[in-house]
């Protein structure tokens, strides 16, 4: 016997606790002048501007100046801080 569409079970979803934890994750925001690495495609640069508000993808967007490509707009999740060498 064919069951009506209303009897179908909903597809499995991401558990609420995991989704809530991901949504509450601290957003990455870097100061102007910070040396950062753009993880994809893997190049270094300096932050020249940071947005004051969260934008697309729920992230702060930064303008990063690179030697090869000039200024690039990148979300904070795609940036890593380059630590200063210890003396």
ROSE-4610 file (N, C-alpha, C; in Angstrom, 1 decimal, always signed):
// ROSE-4610
residu = [X/X/X/X/X/X/X/X/X/X/X/X/X/X/X/X/X/X/X/X/X/X/X/X/X/X/X/X/X/X/X/X/X/X/X/X/X/X/X/X/X/X/X/X/X/X/X/X/X/X/X/X/X/X/X/X/X/X/X/X/X/X/X/X/X/X/X/X/X/X/X/X/X/X/X/X/X/X/X/X/X/X/X/X/X/X/X/X/X/X/X/X/X/X/X/X/X/X/X/X/X/X/X/X/X/X/X/X/X/X/X/X/X/X/X/X/X/X/X/X/X/X/X/X/X/X/X/X/X/X/X/X/X/X/X/X/X/X/X/X/X/X/X/X/X/X/X/X/X/X/X/X/X/X/X/X/X/X/X/X/X/X/X/X/X/X/X/X/X/X/X/X/X/X/X/X/X/X/X/X/X/X/X/X/X/X/X/X/X/X/X/X/X/X/X/X/X/X/X/X/X/X/X/X/X/X/X/X/X/X/X/X/X/X/X/X/X/X/X/X/X/X/X/X/X/X/X/X/X/X/X/X/X/X/X/X/X/X/X/X/X/X/X/X/X/X/X/X/X/X/X/X/X/X/X/X/X/X/X/X/X]
num = [1/1/1/2/2/2/3/3/3/4/4/4/5/5/5/6/6/6/7/7/7/8/8/8/9/9/9/10/10/10/11/11/11/12/12/12/13/13/13/14/14/14/15/15/15/16/16/16/17/17/17/18/18/18/19/19/19/20/20/20/21/21/21/22/22/22/23/23/23/24/24/24/25/25/25/26/26/26/27/27/27/28/28/28/29/29/29/30/30/30/31/31/31/32/32/32/33/33/33/34/34/34/35/35/35/36/36/36/37/37/37/38/38/38/39/39/39/40/40/40/41/41/41/42/42/42/43/43/43/44/44/44/45/45/45/46/46/46/47/47/47/48/48/48/49/49/49/50/50/50/51/51/51/52/52/52/53/53/53/54/54/54/55/55/55/56/56/56/57/57/57/58/58/58/59/59/59/60/60/60/61/61/61/62/62/62/63/63/63/64/64/64/65/65/65/66/66/66/67/67/67/68/68/68/69/69/69/70/70/70/71/71/71/72/72/72/73/73/73/74/74/74/75/75/75/76/76/76/77/77/77/78/78/78/79/79/79/80/80/80/81/81/81/82/82/82/83/83/83/84/84/84/85/85/85/86/86/86/87/87/87]
x = [+0.8/+0.0/+0.9/+0.5/+1.3/+0.8/+1.7/+1.3/+1.3/+0.4/+0.3/+1.6/+1.8/+3.0/+3.1/+1.9/+1.9/+2.4/+2.5/+3.0/+4.5/+5.2/+6.6/+7.3/+8.3/+9.1/+10.1/+10.3/+11.2/+12.6/+13.4/+14.8/+15.6/+16.6/+17.4/+18.0/+18.1/+18.6/+19.8/+20.5/+21.6/+21.0/+21.5/+21.0/+21.0/+20.0/+19.9/+21.1/+21.7/+22.8/+24.0/+24.3/+25.4/+25.2/+24.0/+23.7/+23.8/+23.3/+23.3/+24.7/+25.6/+27.0/+27.7/+27.4/+28.0/+27.6/+26.3/+25.8/+26.4/+26.7/+27.2/+28.7/+29.4/+30.8/+31.3/+32.4/+32.9/+33.4/+33.1/+33.5/+34.9/+35.7/+37.0/+37.1/+37.8/+37.9/+39.3/+40.0/+41.4/+41.6/+42.6/+42.8/+43.5/+43.3/+44.0/+45.5/+46.3/+47.8/+48.2/+47.3/+47.7/+48.1/+49.2/+49.7/+48.9/+48.3/+47.4/+47.8/+47.4/+47.5/+46.1/+45.9/+44.6/+44.7/+43.9/+44.1/+43.8/+42.9/+42.6/+42.7/+43.7/+44.6/+46.0/+46.2/+47.5/+48.5/+48.1/+49.1/+49.0/+50.0/+50.1/+49.8/+49.3/+49.0/+48.8/+48.4/+48.2/+46.8/+46.0/+44.7/+44.7/+44.0/+43.9/+42.6/+41.6/+40.2/+39.4/+38.5/+37.6/+36.2/+35.2/+33.9/+33.4/+32.5/+32.0/+30.9/+30.2/+29.1/+29.3/+28.6/+28.7/+28.0/+28.6/+28.1/+27.7/+28.0/+27.7/+28.3/+27.7/+28.2/+28.3/+27.7/+27.7/+29.1/+29.9/+31.3/+31.6/+32.7/+33.3/+34.1/+34.0/+34.8/+35.9/+37.1/+38.3/+38.8/+39.5/+40.3/+41.7/+42.3/+43.7/+44.6/+45.7/+46.6/+47.6/+47.7/+48.7/+49.7/+50.9/+51.9/+51.5/+51.0/+50.7/+49.4/+48.3/+47.0/+46.4/+47.2/+46.7/+45.7/+44.6/+43.6/+42.6/+42.3/+41.3/+40.3/+39.1/+38.1/+37.9/+38.1/+38.0/+37.2/+36.5/+35.8/+36.8/+36.5/+37.4/+37.7/+36.7/+36.9/+38.0/+38.4/+39.4/+40.8/+40.9/+42.1/+42.7/+44.0/+44.8/+45.8/+45.9/+46.9/+48.3/+49.2/+50.7/+51.3/+51.8/+52.4/+53.7/+54.0/+55.2/+56.3/+57.5/+58.6/+59.1/+59.4/+59.9/+61.4/+61.8/+63.2/+63.9]
y = [-1.2/+0.0/+1.2/+2.2/+3.5/+4.4/+5.0/+5.9/+7.3/+8.1/+9.5/+10.3/+11.4/+12.2/+12.7/+12.9/+13.4/+12.5/+11.2/+10.2/+10.0/+10.7/+10.6/+11.2/+10.5/+11.0/+12.2/+13.2/+14.2/+13.7/+14.2/+13.8/+14.2/+13.5/+13.8/+15.2/+15.9/+17.2/+17.3/+18.3/+18.6/+18.8/+18.1/+18.3/+19.8/+20.2/+21.6/+22.1/+21.3/+21.7/+22.0/+21.2/+21.4/+22.7/+22.8/+24.0/+25.3/+25.2/+26.4/+26.8/+25.8/+26.0/+26.7/+26.2/+26.8/+28.3/+28.5/+29.9/+30.9/+30.4/+31.2/+31.3/+30.7/+30.7/+32.1/+32.4/+33.8/+34.1/+35.3/+35.7/+36.3/+36.0/+36.4/+37.8/+38.7/+40.1/+40.6/+41.1/+41.4/+43.0/+43.5/+44.9/+45.4/+46.6/+47.2/+47.2/+46.7/+46.6/+45.2/+44.3/+43.0/+42.2/+41.4/+40.5/+39.2/+38.9/+37.7/+36.8/+35.5/+34.6/+34.3/+34.4/+34.0/+32.5/+31.7/+30.3/+29.7/+30.2/+29.7/+30.9/+31.1/+30.2/+30.1/+30.6/+30.4/+31.5/+32.8/+33.9/+34.8/+35.6/+36.5/+37.9/+38.7/+40.1/+40.9/+42.1/+43.0/+43.6/+43.5/+44.1/+45.6/+46.1/+47.6/+48.1/+47.3/+47.7/+46.5/+46.8/+45.8/+46.4/+45.6/+46.1/+46.2/+47.1/+47.3/+46.3/+45.8/+45.0/+43.6/+42.6/+41.3/+41.3/+40.7/+40.7/+39.3/+39.0/+37.7/+36.6/+35.4/+34.2/+34.4/+35.5/+35.7/+36.1/+36.7/+37.0/+38.5/+38.9/+40.2/+40.1/+41.1/+41.0/+42.0/+41.7/+42.5/+42.7/+43.9/+44.1/+43.8/+42.9/+42.5/+42.9/+43.6/+44.0/+42.9/+42.3/+41.3/+41.8/+41.2/+41.7/+41.3/+40.1/+39.6/+40.1/+40.1/+40.4/+41.8/+42.5/+43.8/+43.6/+44.4/+44.3/+43.2/+42.4/+41.3/+41.4/+41.2/+41.1/+39.7/+39.5/+38.1/+38.1/+37.0/+36.9/+36.5/+36.8/+36.5/+35.0/+34.2/+32.7/+32.2/+33.0/+32.6/+33.2/+33.8/+34.5/+33.9/+33.9/+33.4/+34.5/+34.8/+35.8/+35.2/+36.0/+35.6/+36.1/+35.3/+35.8/+36.5/+37.5/+38.2/+37.3/+37.3/+36.5/+37.0/+36.1/+36.5/+36.8/+37.8/+38.1/+37.7]
z = [+0.0/+0.0/+0.0/-0.8/-0.9/+0.2/+1.0/+2.1/+1.5/+2.0/+1.6/+2.0/+1.3/+1.6/+3.0/+3.6/+5.0/+6.0/+5.6/+6.6/+6.5/+5.6/+5.5/+6.7/+7.2/+8.3/+7.7/+8.5/+8.1/+8.0/+7.1/+6.9/+8.2/+8.4/+9.6/+9.5/+10.6/+10.6/+11.5/+11.4/+12.4/+13.7/+14.7/+16.1/+16.5/+17.2/+17.6/+18.4/+19.2/+20.0/+19.2/+18.2/+17.3/+16.5/+15.9/+15.1/+16.0/+17.2/+18.0/+18.4/+18.7/+19.0/+17.8/+16.6/+15.4/+15.2/+15.5/+15.3/+16.4/+17.6/+18.6/+18.6/+17.7/+17.6/+17.5/+18.2/+18.1/+16.7/+16.2/+14.9/+14.9/+13.9/+13.9/+13.3/+14.0/+13.5/+13.9/+12.9/+13.0/+12.9/+13.6/+13.7/+12.4/+12.0/+10.9/+11.2/+10.2/+10.4/+10.8/+11.1/+11.5/+10.3/+10.5/+9.4/+9.5/+8.4/+8.4/+7.2/+7.3/+6.2/+5.7/+4.4/+3.8/+3.6/+4.3/+4.3/+2.9/+2.2/+0.9/+0.0/-0.8/-1.4/-0.8/+0.4/+1.1/+0.8/+1.1/+0.9/+2.1/+2.3/+3.4/+2.9/+3.9/+3.6/+4.9/+4.8/+5.9/+5.8/+6.9/+7.0/+6.9/+5.9/+5.7/+6.1/+6.2/+6.5/+7.1/+8.1/+8.6/+8.7/+8.3/+8.4/+9.9/+10.2/+11.6/+11.9/+10.8/+11.0/+10.4/+10.9/+10.3/+8.9/+7.9/+6.6/+6.1/+4.8/+4.3/+5.1/+5.1/+5.8/+7.3/+7.8/+9.2/+9.8/+9.0/+9.3/+9.1/+9.8/+9.6/+8.3/+7.4/+6.2/+6.3/+5.8/+5.9/+4.5/+4.3/+3.1/+3.4/+2.7/+3.0/+1.8/+2.0/+0.9/+0.8/-0.4/-0.7/-1.7/-1.8/-2.8/-4.2/-4.4/-5.8/-6.3/-5.5/-6.0/-5.6/-4.8/-4.3/-3.2/-3.2/-2.2/-2.5/-1.4/-1.6/-0.4/-0.6/+0.4/+0.9/+2.2/+2.7/+4.0/+4.3/+5.6/+6.7/+7.9/+9.0/+9.2/+8.8/+8.9/+8.0/+7.0/+6.0/+6.3/+7.5/+7.9/+9.2/+9.2/+10.4/+10.8/+12.0/+12.5/+12.4/+11.8/+11.8/+13.1/+14.0/+15.2/+15.0/+15.8/+15.7/+16.3/+15.7/+16.2/+17.6/+18.5/+19.8/+19.7/+20.5/+20.5/+21.7]
